[in-house]
Amino acid sequence: MDFRFQAMAARAASRQLATLTRDAKDDALRAMADSLASTGEQLLEANEADVSAAREAGTPEGVIDRLRLDAARIAAMAQGLRDVASLPDPVGDLVRGWRLGNGVEVRQVRVPFGVVGIIYENRPNVTADAAGLCLKSGNAALLRGSRSAIESNRVCVAALRTGLEAAGIDAHAVSLVEGGREVTGEMMAARGLVDVLIPRGGAGLIAAVVEGAKVPVIETGTGNCHLYVDASADVGKAMAVLLNAKTQRPSVCNAIETLLVHREIAGALLPRALDALKEAGVTVHGTPEVQVFGDDVMPAGADEFDSEYLSLDLAVKVVASLDEAIAHIRQHSTGHSETIIAESRASADRFVAEIDAAAVLVNTSSRFVDGGEFGFGAEIGISTQKLHARGPMGLPELTSTKYIINGDGQVRR
């Protein structure tokens, strides 16, 4: 389908969405969830075709994990839509309001963007999450998924549109944008038709959109996330957080990629950590001070600490101080999520104050940096920029604002 036609149809649908009541949007979200759940077998078949094609193309297993769907993941996609339906509607929320001395009333309220374009790689669950969040916030969604997930995305979007139609809403509120690279270029240049673009994927995709788009972009970032174990840390807490943050789902952006260990606690922590990581299938890439604690530690290469592995690999370094840990993170961080394990309040407070990231965690796993875990129902992405939105983006982050000024004939003098 011609992209310009899709974009114009989405803009027309966005005008209907902007005036829908919360009840109407919530009914539509539940209808979309039911339709998606009922398409489970078809979606699994489509996804198997995508996974098989990815394997034949030599795609790494970490990427395939992001692509793969199973019955539980499909059920979670449908439940995510229902969860969004249960959340408050941000549209019309009062941000602030006041009355001027002459009696004129000023209110700033939340309004939809209009048409949101999402350009993303691999993960078909993003298709449902993005569509649901856009609908609830009153936006039409143009979904540009990667070729690797095309069969899954086609079935998913068809199911979502069936749900919209059952609820009496223009199906063009959700559209799958297909075609070659030239279509992505059209999307990035569509000022006046697309109000904002949100890229989700690897560093290359994000850079291409940020640098090439004429449409405003909310930048989501890659996750070179660090875990620093302070000299004051409780070893048991450090072990629990380390294993969860690295191995619970290593192929996602909030999994840790680097472990920094204070020299004073290295002897107590690293032998246990290396054994546990090995048992979990993690390959450790360490500096010489780490290698003395394990024969299986691979030497860390020159660029090792800039890697977002998205796999069961972990870079490990021993540091002499909190200052060195902070300096290392400042040099290598992508600004996503950074964690400290410390019993010292002073160390934790310094870390929180001096680390520049969308999320800073103390004594807990970076896997919590997620829209669903935050109670947002789902997320449109995790922003690592500083304008408009930062961190997991839920419903309020998919709105802009406008000022409504009410008077009784007052004029400016």
N, C-alpha and C positions, 0 to 999 in steps of 0.2 A: 504494500500500500504506500502511496506517495506520502512522504513525511509531512509536507506542508499541509496536506489535507488532514492528516492525523492531528497536527498541532492546532489547526483551526477548529476542528471538531472538539478537541480537548478544551480549548478556550471557551467555546460555546457551552460545553458541559460545566465548566467552572462557574459560570454565572448561575446555573441552577444550584450547584453545590453551596455557593456562598449564602443562599437564602434558606437552606434546609434547616429544619428544627433538629435539635439533638435527637429526639425520638426517631425521626426519619432516618438520620444517619446511623443510629444504633441498630435499627431494624435492618438496614442494608448490610451492615457489617455482619450481623448474625446470619443473614441469607447468604452472604459470600462464604462464611465459614461452613455452613451446611453444604453448599454446592461444592466447595473444595474437598470436604470430607467424603462426599459421595463419589468423587472422582478419583479416590485413592488408588484403585487398581490400575486405572489408565495412567495416572501420574507415575506410579512405580515402573510401569512398562516403558514410558517415555524416558524416565530417568536412567533406567538400565541401558537404553540406547546411548544416552549421553556419556555414561560412565564407560561403556565399552569403547566408544569412539575415543575417549580421552586416554584410555589404557593403550589402545593401538597407536596413538600419537606419542606415547612415551611420557605422558604427564606424570609428575611426581605424586606419590601417594598422599602427601599432605594436601595437595591441591584437589586430588580426587575425593578426599574426605570432605572438603568443603562443598563439593559438587553433589555428593551422594545423598539420596533420600532413602528413608525406610519408613515403615508404618508409624513408628514413634515420632519421627521428625515431621511427617505429614500431619499427624494428630496435633503436634505442637504448633504447626503453622495455623491450623484451624482454630486452636484454642487462643493463639495470639490475637486473632481477629476478634474473638469474643471478649478477650481481656481489654482490648482497645475500646470495645463498645461499652464496657463498664466504667471507663474513665470519664472524668469531667470534660465537657466540651470547652476548648479554650476560646472559641470564636465569641466575641462580644464581651470577654472578660475586661473589667476595668483595671488598667495598669496604674493610673493615677488620675486624680481629678481635683479641681479647685474652682473657686469663684473669684473673679476679678473685683476690684473695688467698685466698679460701675455696675455690678450685678451680672455681667456676662459669665456664663458657666462653661468651663473648659474640661473635657474628658478625653483621655487617651485610652483607646480600646483595641483589643486584638482583632485582626482581620486576616483572612487567608492571603497567601501569596498570589494564588490564581492557578497557574500551571507550573508544576514542579517536574523537572526532568531528572531522572536518576540513571546514571551510567555506572554499571557494576559488573563484576566478574564472578563467574562460577556459581555462587550460592543461590539456588532457586528459592530458598526460604526468604531471601530479601524481596522477592517478587510479591509475596503475600504481605510481608511486614510493611513495605513501602506503600503498597496500594491501600492498606487499612489505615495507616497513619495519615496519609494524604487525604483520604475520604473524610475521616473524623475531623480533620482540621480545615475542611472545606476546599481542598485543592484537587484539581485533576492531576493525574499521574501519567507521565510518559516514561515508560520503562525500557531502557536500552540495556538488556542483558548481554552477556558474552555469547559468542557462537558455541562455546563448549556446553552451554546449558539450554540450547535453543528448543529442543523437544520438550524438556521439562517446563520451560517458561511458556511455551505455547499452550500446553494443557492447563497450566495453572491460571494463566490470564483468561482463557476461555471459561474456566469455572468461575472465576471472580466476576466476569461480565454477565454470566448467567444469573448469578446472585443479584447483581445490580438491577438487571432487567426485571427480575421477580419482585424487587422492591420498588419498581416504578422510577428508577433513576437512569439517566442517560448512560448507556454502556461506555460511551467515549470518555467517561470519567477515569477509566483505566485502559491504557493502550500499550501494547507491546510494539516497540519500534524495531523493525527488522531491516536488513540490508547490509551493504558493505561499509567500509570506512568512510565513504563519502557521506553516508547518512549521519554518522556521528559528527562529521564536520558541519552538516546542515543544522543539526541539533545545537551545536555549540555556537552557531552564528545566528540563531533564531531570536534575536532581540525583538520584542513586541509580541512574540507568540509564546515564548517560554520565559517565565519570570525569574527562575533560579535553577541552577544545575547543582546536583550533589553527586560527586564521584565516589564510588566505593570499590576498592581493589588494591592492587599493588602500587608501588611507587611510580612505575612507568605510566600507568593509567592516570593516576592522580595528577602527576606533573603535566601530562599532555592536556588534560582538561583545564587545569589552572592556567597554564601558559597560553593555550590556544583559544579559549572561549571568549566570545564577546558578550555572552549572557553572564550575569553575576553568578559567582560560584561560592558555595559553602564547602570549604576544603576539609575532607576527612583525611586522616593520616595513617601511615603505616605504624606498626607497633614494635619498635625496638625497646622493649620494656625491661627495666632492671629491678633486681631484688638485692638490696644491700643488707647484710647481716652485721649489725653493730657489735662492738666488744661487749656491750651490756645485754645482748640478746639472750633469751631463753632458747636453748638448743632444741627443745621439743617443739616449741612454736615455730622456730625456723624450719625444721624438718617438715612439719605439716604444711606450712605455706609454700615452701619450695616445691614439694611434690605435686601439690594441687595446681599451683600456678604454671608449672611446666608440663605436667603429664595429663591433666584432666581432659584437655582438648588442645593439643599443641598447634593445631593448624589455624588458630584464630588470632586476631590482632591483640587481644589482651592477655595472651600467654607470655610468660617471661622468656627472654632470649639471653640474658646475661645475669650471672650471679657474682656479686662482689662480697668478699668476706674479709672482715677486719682481721689483721694478723694475730691479734691476741686471742681470738676465738677459733682460728683456723684448725688448730690441733684437735679441739673438741668436736668441731662440726664436720670438717671435710671427710675424714675417714667414713663416718656414718652416711654422709650425704652421697659420696661417690658410690658406695655399696648400694644404697637405695636407688640411686639414679640408674646404675647398671642393671639392677633387677627390673626396673621399669622400662628398659630398652633405650635409655637416653645415652647418646654419645657425647662425652664431655670434651670440649676443646679448651685447654687450660694453659696458663702461663707456667714458667718453670717452678714457681713456688707451689703451684697446684699439683704439678706432675709428681712431686715427691710423695704425695699421699696416695697415688694410685698408678699401677702399671698400665692401665687401660686408657689413661688420659692422653688425648691427641694434642700435639702442640698447637697453640692458638696462632693462626696466621696473622699477617699484618692488618688485614681488613676484618678480622673475625668479630671485633666488637662493634662493627657497623652492620652486622647481618641481622635481617629478620628471617630466621630460619623457617618458621611455620612448620616445624618438624620436630622430631625427638632428638634435637641437638641443642647444646647449651654451652655458651662461652662462660668461663669461670676465671676470676682474677682475685688474688689476695691484695688487699690495700693496707697501707700503714696507718690510716686515720680516716675519720669522718670527712675531713677536708679533701683527702684524695678521692674518696668515693663520690663526693659532690662534684668535684672537678671532672672526674671521669664521666659521670652522667651528663653534665652540661655539655661535654664535648661530643658525646655519642647519641644522646637521646633524640627521639623523634617527637617528643612532647606529648606522648600518649598517656602512659601510666607508669609511675615509679613508686617503689615500695621500700620501706625500712622495717626491719625487725629489731626492736630495741626495748629494753626495760627502762632505760634512761629517758626521762621526760625531756631533759635538755637536748639530748641527741635527736629525739623525735621532732621536737619543736624547731630545731635548726634545719633539719631535713625538709620539713613542711614549708618553712619560710624561704629556703634558698633554692629549692627545686622548682623549675619552671615547666609544668606539665599540666595537661587537662585534668588529670587525677593524680593525687598523691595519697598513698595508703600507708597506714601504720599498723603493723601486726595483723595483717589480713591479706587475703589473696587478691591479686590483680584481676582474677577471673570475675570478680564482682563488678568491674567497670563495664556495665552492660545495661541497656535500657530496660530489659525484662527484669533484671535483678534490682534495678533502682525503683521498680514499680511503675515504669512508663508503659507497660503492656508490650512494647517492642521498641525498636529504635530505627531511625532512618540512617544512622551512621554515628560515628564518634568523631566529633570535630576537634582538630588539633590547632585550629586557628584561634584568633583572639577577637575577631569582629563578629557580631551578631550572636554566635553560639559557640560554646566550647564544651567538650565532653559529650556523653551520650545525648543524642537529640531525640526528644519525644515530641509530643503534640505542641506545646507552647513554642518550641523552636521552629515549627513549620508555619508560624504566623508572623506577620508584620504588625504594624499598628497604624491607626489613623486618629487624628484629633477631630472631635465633634464639639462644635462651639454653638451654644444656644443663648440667644438674647431676647430682648423685648423692644427692639427698635434702637438700641444704643448705636452711636456712631463714634468713630475715633476723632479726637480733637487734637 
